[in-house]
Amino acid sequence: MFEGLFQPMHLLMIFGIALLVFGPKKLPELGKGLGESIRGFKSAMAAQDEPVAIPAANKPEKSS
């Protein structure tokens, strides 16, 4: 279904349409924002894999 979707001519057409819609000044800002969001997502996924340590001060005390 998606064979040949990202051929060079298709990518040039997508870039050209994006250039027309957003303009040459806004395109670098959009790329920077997209890169930052991907980096933030990756770091959040990596932080999710790490075990969370509970400090001793926040542990509930057992009452007898």
Buried (B, 14 or more C-beta within 10 A) or exposed (E): EEEEEEEEEEEEEEEEEBEEEEEEEEBEEEEEEEEEEEEEEEEEEEEEEEEEEEEEEEEEEEEE
